[in-house]
Amino acid sequence: MAPSGLTGLLTRVRDALAADAHTDAELVREYAAGRSEPAFAERARQ
């Protein structure tokens, strides 16, 4: 049975966010390589 309503929406949002997530190691490498502010902000948010 496919999720519907709010459950379906939350599942899709969770999956979309997980697809864009970087590991801590990736974020640290990205920041170290070029002082990437977005990488630092994402790591701080986590």
RODO-2510 file (C-alpha; in nm, 4 decimals, decimal comma):
residues 46
     n   res          X          Y          Z
     1     m     0,0000     0,0000     0,0000
     2     a     0,1434     0,3387    -0,1011
     3     p     0,1688     0,6087     0,1651
     4     s    -0,0810     0,8883     0,1267
     5     g    -0,1610     1,2255     0,2752
     6     l     0,0765     1,3695     0,5310
     7     t     0,2682     1,0429     0,5711
     8     g     0,3415     1,0325     0,1987
     9     l     0,4503     1,3946     0,1934
    10     l     0,6832     1,3485     0,4896
    11     t     0,8311     1,0354     0,3332
    12     r     0,9045     1,2215     0,0092
    13     v     1,0586     1,5175     0,1957
    14     r     1,2746     1,2849     0,4078
    15     d     1,3935     1,0958     0,1008
    16     a     1,4743     1,4162    -0,0872
    17     l     1,6743     1,5533     0,2036
    18     a     1,8632     1,2269     0,2482
    19     a     1,9588     1,2270    -0,1196
    20     d     2,1239     1,5674    -0,0750
    21     a     2,2964     1,4880     0,2527
    22     h     2,6738     1,4754     0,2673
    23     t     2,8717     1,2762     0,5166
    24     d     3,0670     1,4615     0,7827
    25     a     3,3905     1,3596     0,6125
    26     e     3,2727     1,5004     0,2779
    27     l     3,1738     1,8303     0,4375
    28     v     3,5052     1,8631     0,6224
    29     r     3,7039     1,7836     0,3055
    30     e     3,5007     2,0361     0,1052
    31     y     3,5533     2,3038     0,3686
    32     a     3,9261     2,2282     0,4006
    33     a     3,9763     2,2323     0,0241
    34     g     3,8371     2,5784    -0,0329
    35     r     3,6905     2,7184     0,2887
    36     s     3,3444     2,6395     0,1533
    37     e     3,0962     2,8408     0,3576
    38     p     2,8000     2,6212     0,2506
    39     a     2,9876     2,3090     0,3659
    40     f     3,0688     2,4727     0,6992
    41     a     2,7082     2,5857     0,7446
    42     e     2,5735     2,2388     0,6662
    43     r     2,8153     2,0770     0,9112
    44     a     2,7217     2,3285     1,1797
    45     r     2,3514     2,2650     1,1137
    46     q     2,3976     1,8922     1,1645
***
